[in-house]
Amino acid sequence: MKIKTGCIGFHVAFKVPNNDTERMENFLETHEHFMRETHHIDGDIEPIILSYSVMKSPEYNNPLDPNSGETGFTLYGLTEIYNGPDGAQMHMKLGQEREAMFTELINLTGEYCVSGIIGAPVIKSM
C-alpha cells in the first residue's frame, strides 16, 4: 500500500539526556517488537502499518552545522503511518493493552517529548 493524502500518522520527537539514552533505546526495542508482532504490512486486518521509522541524532548547538558541537542530548523521532483511522485506533488499542510498554511510553513522553503529532492526517505525500 502507498502512503497518500488522508492516511493517518503519528510522529513523536524526544530530547533525551545522553545519560538516559539506554532507557529510551530499551523502550524502542520493546516497541519495535510489539509493532512486528501485532501489525501487518499488507492484507485487510488492521492495524496495517504503511511506514514505521525511528530516527536518532545527537542534538547539535546549531542543527544546520554538525561542527558546532553537541548539547549533551540525543534526539529521537518515532513516525508511524496507517491507511486510515481504523488502523490508527487499533494501534492505540493494542498498545494500551501492553500495560508496561504503554506506561513507559507515557513516562518517557512526560519527561522527554518535545513535540507530538498524534492521529493526524497526511496532507502531502510522494
Backbone as a chain_set.jsonl record, in Angstrom:
{"seq": "MKIKTGCIGFHVAFKVPNNDTERMENFLETHEHFMRETHHIDGDIEPIILSYSVMKSPEYNNPLDPNSGETGFTLYGLTEIYNGPDGAQMHMKLGQEREAMFTELINLTGEYCVSGIIGAPVIKSM", "coords": {"N": [[0.847, -1.187, 0.0], [0.349, 2.277, -0.506], [1.46, 5.364, 0.873], [-0.715, 8.037, 1.189], [-2.529, 11.135, 0.698], [-4.635, 11.762, 3.395], [-4.161, 9.421, 4.784], [-3.4, 8.284, 8.116], [-1.305, 9.511, 10.665], [1.358, 9.3, 13.13], [3.732, 11.177, 14.887], [6.326, 11.477, 17.056], [8.587, 13.388, 18.856], [11.529, 13.228, 20.741], [13.701, 14.541, 23.23], [16.446, 13.565, 24.745], [18.483, 13.265, 27.602], [21.928, 12.482, 27.251], [22.823, 10.618, 29.127], [20.621, 9.037, 29.582], [19.895, 7.604, 27.379], [19.975, 4.835, 27.067], [17.733, 3.886, 28.388], [15.709, 4.958, 26.733], [16.285, 3.619, 24.343], [15.887, 0.978, 25.11], [13.121, 1.028, 25.477], [12.391, 1.558, 22.796], [13.216, -0.802, 21.534], [11.451, -2.643, 22.699], [9.069, -1.542, 21.74], [9.395, -1.807, 18.946], [9.391, -4.595, 18.744], [6.762, -5.125, 19.611], [5.381, -3.821, 17.506], [6.146, -5.389, 15.261], [5.054, -7.81, 16.019], [2.286, -7.403, 16.202], [1.278, -5.866, 14.093], [0.434, -5.43, 10.609], [1.771, -5.591, 7.272], [0.543, -5.83, 4.919], [-2.557, -6.931, 3.377], [-5.88, -7.224, 4.866], [-6.353, -6.949, 7.552], [-6.487, -4.938, 10.324], [-4.166, -3.546, 12.69], [-2.795, -2.046, 9.822], [0.34, -1.239, 8.906], [1.833, 1.326, 7.175], [4.159, 2.739, 7.15], [6.926, 2.725, 9.271], [9.231, 4.163, 11.326], [12.24, 4.989, 13.066], [14.223, 7.603, 14.089], [17.457, 8.874, 14.96], [19.669, 11.165, 16.454], [22.506, 13.074, 17.516], [21.94, 16.035, 19.434], [22.719, 19.073, 18.095], [24.469, 22.155, 18.734], [23.979, 24.02, 16.756], [21.668, 23.083, 14.575], [22.044, 22.996, 11.834], [24.695, 22.846, 11.46], [26.867, 20.502, 12.002], [29.429, 20.706, 13.034], [29.275, 22.458, 15.091], [29.251, 21.504, 17.61], [27.986, 19.397, 20.266], [25.025, 19.253, 22.338], [24.704, 17.613, 24.514], [22.474, 16.145, 24.568], [20.339, 13.645, 23.057], [18.437, 13.295, 20.142], [15.357, 11.83, 19.229], [13.127, 10.542, 16.822], [9.994, 9.223, 16.28], [8.022, 7.706, 13.948], [4.948, 6.794, 12.51], [2.749, 5.542, 10.055], [-0.554, 5.004, 9.061], [-3.152, 3.39, 7.126], [-5.648, 4.488, 7.528], [-8.12, 5.858, 9.851], [-9.091, 3.577, 11.234], [-6.937, 1.767, 11.44], [-5.114, 3.313, 12.916], [-6.546, 3.653, 15.297], [-6.772, 0.977, 16.118], [-4.099, 0.4, 16.544], [-3.582, 2.052, 18.791], [-5.301, 0.857, 20.646], [-4.219, -1.771, 20.87], [-1.665, -1.107, 21.795], [-2.205, 0.053, 24.304], [-3.051, -2.167, 25.648], [-0.719, -3.433, 26.291], [0.447, -3.035, 29.068], [2.855, -2.393, 30.604], [4.619, -1.465, 28.605], [3.115, 0.665, 27.551], [2.853, 2.313, 29.798], [5.55, 3.018, 30.168], [5.93, 4.464, 27.804], [4.222, 6.651, 28.286], [5.548, 7.73, 30.516], [8.116, 8.354, 29.418], [7.3, 10.173, 27.478], [6.228, 12.203, 29.072], [8.562, 13.084, 30.335], [10.468, 13.62, 28.269], [9.395, 14.311, 25.761], [9.269, 16.551, 23.086], [7.688, 17.29, 21.05], [4.641, 16.349, 19.551], [2.654, 14.726, 17.201], [-0.329, 13.435, 16.855], [-2.32, 10.987, 15.556], [-2.907, 12.36, 13.179], [-3.978, 13.604, 9.949], [-2.308, 12.757, 6.912], [-1.127, 15.261, 4.857], [0.349, 15.776, 2.618], [2.142, 13.821, 0.252], [4.439, 11.575, -1.375]], "CA": [[0.0, 0.0, 0.0], [1.095, 3.515, -0.643], [1.049, 6.493, 1.714], [-1.415, 9.033, 0.374], [-3.269, 12.137, 1.437], [-5.733, 11.191, 4.162], [-3.666, 8.411, 5.711], [-3.303, 8.825, 9.471], [0.048, 9.313, 11.176], [1.851, 9.717, 14.432], [5.157, 11.492, 14.958], [6.682, 11.973, 18.38], [10.003, 13.75, 18.951], [12.04, 13.195, 22.1], [15.023, 15.095, 23.518], [16.822, 12.72, 25.874], [19.862, 13.45, 28.051], [22.78, 11.378, 26.81], [22.958, 9.586, 30.151], [19.382, 8.263, 29.689], [19.544, 7.038, 26.071], [19.764, 3.385, 27.176], [16.314, 3.719, 28.738], [14.926, 5.227, 25.533], [16.516, 2.567, 23.362], [15.197, -0.219, 25.601], [11.714, 1.2, 25.098], [12.252, 1.428, 21.341], [13.325, -2.236, 21.219], [10.165, -3.23, 23.088], [8.047, -1.024, 20.829], [9.574, -2.438, 17.64], [8.92, -5.98, 18.879], [5.303, -5.006, 19.623], [4.93, -3.489, 16.154], [6.335, -6.555, 14.389], [4.198, -8.904, 16.486], [0.846, -7.122, 16.159], [0.895, -5.06, 12.942], [0.549, -6.084, 9.308], [2.254, -4.706, 6.207], [-0.371, -5.999, 3.785], [-3.79, -7.624, 3.739], [-7.065, -6.453, 5.27], [-6.513, -6.974, 9.005], [-5.884, -3.777, 10.984], [-3.585, -2.38, 12.06], [-1.881, -2.167, 8.686], [1.329, -0.168, 9.013], [2.391, 1.683, 5.876], [5.525, 3.211, 7.386], [7.362, 2.77, 10.666], [10.648, 4.515, 11.361], [12.797, 5.663, 14.234], [15.433, 8.352, 13.752], [18.265, 9.227, 16.129], [20.767, 12.071, 16.136], [22.899, 13.982, 18.595], [21.448, 17.404, 19.278], [23.833, 19.986, 17.863], [24.245, 23.551, 19.125], [23.338, 24.575, 15.568], [21.267, 21.88, 13.854], [22.493, 23.045, 10.446], [26.16, 22.783, 11.447], [27.331, 19.454, 12.916], [30.702, 21.104, 13.637], [29.007, 23.427, 16.151], [29.317, 20.82, 18.895], [26.76, 18.755, 20.745], [24.439, 19.841, 23.542], [24.6, 16.644, 25.605], [21.182, 15.461, 24.411], [20.116, 12.882, 21.836], [17.09, 13.469, 19.607], [14.73, 10.657, 18.624], [11.85, 10.767, 16.163], [9.251, 7.98, 16.033], [6.981, 8.014, 12.968], [4.117, 5.678, 12.05], [1.668, 5.956, 9.153], [-1.591, 3.987, 8.875], [-4.006, 3.627, 5.971], [-6.777, 5.327, 7.91], [-8.41, 5.932, 11.282], [-9.279, 2.255, 11.846], [-5.622, 1.245, 11.778], [-4.55, 4.132, 13.994], [-7.279, 3.335, 16.526], [-6.401, -0.379, 16.53], [-2.746, 0.523, 17.097], [-3.693, 2.595, 20.145], [-5.942, -0.169, 21.491], [-3.249, -2.834, 21.129], [-0.588, -0.549, 22.612], [-2.664, 0.24, 25.674], [-3.156, -3.495, 26.255], [0.625, -3.77, 26.78], [0.467, -2.052, 30.148], [4.207, -1.933, 30.962], [5.142, -0.68, 27.486], [2.354, 1.902, 27.451], [3.234, 3.129, 30.946], [6.868, 3.593, 29.896], [5.728, 5.492, 26.785], [3.656, 7.827, 28.963], [6.614, 8.31, 31.341], [9.106, 8.974, 28.526], [6.668, 11.337, 26.858], [6.163, 13.248, 30.092], [9.893, 13.586, 30.663], [11.371, 13.966, 27.176], [8.744, 14.662, 24.497], [9.317, 17.97, 22.731], [6.674, 17.531, 20.038], [3.862, 15.166, 19.22], [1.551, 14.817, 16.244], [-0.974, 12.17, 17.195], [-3.522, 10.684, 14.808], [-3.166, 13.465, 12.251], [-4.0, 13.195, 8.548], [-1.226, 13.112, 5.99], [-1.639, 16.291, 3.956], [1.169, 15.731, 1.392], [2.93, 12.592, 0.174], [5.0, 11.232, -2.686]], "C": [[0.88, 1.234, 0.0], [0.563, 4.572, 0.319], [0.456, 7.556, 0.8], [-2.085, 10.051, 1.29], [-4.458, 11.473, 2.115], [-5.319, 10.024, 5.03], [-3.485, 9.08, 7.072], [-1.925, 8.497, 10.045], [0.253, 9.803, 12.585], [3.31, 10.118, 14.242], [5.415, 12.1, 16.332], [8.185, 12.214, 18.387], [10.391, 13.84, 20.421], [13.421, 13.837, 22.143], [15.466, 14.468, 24.839], [18.248, 13.049, 26.304], [20.708, 12.228, 27.669], [22.907, 10.274, 27.855], [21.69, 8.757, 30.337], [18.981, 7.622, 28.354], [19.321, 5.531, 26.145], [18.306, 3.087, 27.516], [15.437, 3.902, 27.505], [15.071, 4.09, 24.533], [15.93, 1.234, 23.81], [13.71, -0.15, 25.27], [11.521, 0.971, 23.605], [12.38, -0.021, 20.888], [12.007, -2.937, 21.534], [9.071, -2.813, 22.113], [8.169, -1.666, 19.447], [9.085, -3.891, 17.674], [7.388, -6.014, 18.871], [4.768, -4.75, 18.217], [5.023, -4.702, 15.236], [5.38, -7.693, 14.747], [2.715, -8.659, 16.196], [0.37, -6.375, 14.92], [1.163, -5.817, 11.643], [1.081, -5.081, 8.287], [1.455, -4.88, 4.92], [-1.61, -6.738, 4.272], [-4.877, -6.663, 4.175], [-7.233, -6.34, 6.777], [-5.757, -5.797, 9.612], [-5.216, -4.216, 12.285], [-2.619, -2.74, 10.932], [-0.944, -0.967, 8.749], [1.926, 0.096, 7.637], [3.833, 2.141, 6.0], [5.775, 3.239, 8.883], [8.838, 3.1, 10.639], [10.987, 5.203, 12.668], [14.085, 6.338, 13.773], [16.135, 8.751, 15.041], [19.412, 10.117, 15.673], [21.211, 12.776, 17.405], [22.218, 15.331, 18.366], [22.673, 18.308, 19.169], [23.466, 21.381, 18.347], [23.582, 24.324, 17.993], [22.953, 23.376, 14.706], [21.699, 21.853, 12.39], [24.006, 22.942, 10.323], [26.641, 21.744, 12.457], [28.668, 19.784, 13.59], [30.515, 22.069, 14.807], [29.108, 22.823, 17.546], [27.955, 20.316, 19.327], [26.323, 19.344, 22.078], [24.458, 18.909, 24.745], [23.261, 15.916, 25.614], [21.188, 14.683, 23.107], [18.66, 13.069, 21.431], [16.612, 12.17, 18.972], [13.436, 11.102, 17.972], [11.216, 9.42, 15.845], [8.067, 8.329, 15.143], [6.271, 6.74, 12.547], [3.021, 6.247, 11.147], [0.739, 4.752, 8.934], [-2.478, 4.386, 7.707], [-5.17, 4.559, 6.295], [-7.023, 5.271, 9.396], [-8.562, 4.565, 11.949], [-7.947, 1.657, 12.283], [-4.992, 2.0, 12.932], [-5.232, 3.817, 15.323], [-6.929, 1.935, 17.027], [-4.995, -0.378, 17.128], [-2.807, 1.011, 18.54], [-4.298, 1.566, 21.1], [-4.931, -1.256, 21.862], [-2.105, -2.336, 22.018], [-0.987, -0.394, 24.07], [-2.852, -1.089, 26.398], [-1.813, -3.999, 26.777], [0.951, -2.769, 27.878], [1.859, -1.523, 30.473], [4.79, -1.052, 29.859], [4.432, 0.675, 27.412], [2.696, 2.85, 28.601], [4.59, 3.784, 30.71], [6.775, 4.66, 28.812], [5.197, 6.78, 27.417], [4.736, 8.521, 29.794], [7.665, 9.013, 30.484], [8.552, 10.235, 27.874], [6.608, 12.499, 27.845], [7.51, 13.877, 30.385], [10.62, 14.205, 29.464], [10.714, 14.389, 25.863], [8.832, 16.169, 24.269], [8.269, 18.321, 21.676], [5.929, 16.231, 19.762], [2.747, 15.506, 18.251], [0.865, 13.459, 16.318], [-2.266, 12.003, 16.407], [-3.91, 11.767, 13.827], [-3.177, 12.967, 10.804], [-2.731, 13.607, 7.825], [-1.809, 14.135, 5.023], [-0.825, 16.398, 2.659], [1.955, 14.443, 1.407], [3.44, 12.419, -1.256], [5.078, 9.728, -2.805]], "O": [[2.022, 1.206, 0.46], [-0.643, 4.662, 0.549], [1.041, 7.925, -0.219], [-2.19, 9.847, 2.499], [-5.198, 10.715, 1.488], [-6.061, 9.658, 5.942], [-3.426, 10.306, 7.162], [-1.44, 7.371, 9.932], [-0.524, 10.576, 13.146], [4.042, 9.457, 13.506], [4.807, 13.099, 16.714], [8.962, 11.353, 17.976], [9.687, 14.441, 21.233], [14.213, 13.695, 21.211], [14.94, 14.789, 25.904], [19.141, 13.107, 25.459], [20.249, 11.089, 27.758], [23.083, 9.109, 27.499], [21.676, 7.854, 31.173], [17.853, 7.149, 28.211], [18.544, 4.995, 25.355], [17.719, 2.143, 26.987], [14.532, 3.106, 27.256], [14.085, 3.649, 23.944], [15.517, 0.435, 22.97], [13.112, -1.136, 24.839], [10.595, 0.272, 23.194], [11.707, -0.425, 19.94], [11.508, -3.728, 20.734], [8.246, -3.632, 21.708], [7.161, -2.03, 18.843], [8.44, -4.353, 16.733], [6.791, -6.849, 18.191], [3.809, -5.392, 17.789], [4.075, -5.005, 14.511], [4.951, -8.448, 13.875], [1.968, -9.61, 15.968], [-0.837, -6.259, 14.71], [2.002, -6.717, 11.587], [0.871, -3.876, 8.419], [1.67, -4.157, 3.947], [-1.697, -7.123, 5.438], [-4.821, -5.463, 3.903], [-8.173, -5.692, 7.239], [-4.544, -5.67, 9.441], [-5.668, -5.172, 12.915], [-1.757, -3.608, 11.071], [-1.382, 0.179, 8.656], [2.466, -0.813, 7.007], [4.634, 1.961, 5.083], [4.946, 3.713, 9.66], [9.619, 2.397, 10.0], [10.169, 5.887, 13.282], [14.933, 5.708, 13.141], [15.5, 8.942, 16.078], [20.044, 9.865, 14.648], [20.39, 13.049, 18.28], [21.956, 15.713, 17.226], [23.546, 18.305, 20.037], [22.291, 21.748, 18.367], [22.728, 25.177, 18.232], [23.833, 22.714, 14.156], [21.716, 20.788, 11.773], [24.544, 22.95, 9.216], [26.809, 22.058, 13.635], [28.997, 19.193, 14.618], [31.492, 22.457, 15.449], [29.058, 23.54, 18.546], [26.918, 20.747, 18.823], [27.136, 19.863, 22.844], [24.253, 19.353, 25.874], [22.951, 15.17, 26.543], [21.928, 15.002, 22.176], [17.761, 13.009, 22.269], [17.363, 11.495, 18.269], [12.724, 11.949, 18.513], [11.841, 8.572, 15.209], [7.215, 9.136, 15.514], [6.91, 5.728, 12.261], [2.443, 7.295, 11.436], [1.19, 3.64, 8.66], [-2.554, 5.558, 7.34], [-5.62, 5.324, 5.442], [-6.223, 4.697, 10.135], [-8.198, 4.41, 13.114], [-7.843, 1.102, 13.377], [-4.403, 1.395, 13.827], [-4.569, 3.724, 16.357], [-6.803, 1.727, 18.233], [-4.734, -1.076, 18.108], [-2.153, 0.444, 19.415], [-3.847, 1.429, 22.237], [-4.805, -1.616, 23.032], [-1.634, -3.063, 22.893], [-0.195, -0.679, 24.968], [-2.817, -1.134, 27.628], [-1.774, -4.898, 27.617], [1.645, -1.779, 27.646], [2.032, -0.311, 30.606], [5.386, -0.013, 30.141], [5.076, 1.709, 27.231], [2.814, 4.058, 28.394], [4.772, 4.963, 31.012], [7.476, 5.669, 28.89], [5.677, 7.871, 27.109], [4.836, 9.748, 29.787], [8.06, 10.14, 30.786], [9.254, 11.237, 27.738], [6.902, 13.641, 27.491], [7.593, 15.075, 30.655], [11.315, 15.209, 29.621], [11.416, 14.79, 24.935], [8.507, 16.96, 25.154], [7.992, 19.495, 21.433], [6.521, 15.152, 19.746], [1.992, 16.455, 18.459], [1.426, 12.451, 15.888], [-3.202, 12.787, 16.569], [-5.091, 12.066, 13.654], [-2.468, 12.018, 10.469], [-2.158, 14.663, 8.09], [-2.865, 13.904, 4.435], [-1.266, 17.04, 1.706], [2.397, 14.006, 2.47], [2.94, 13.031, -2.2], [5.521, 9.212, -3.831]]}, "num_chains": 1, "name": "protein.A"}
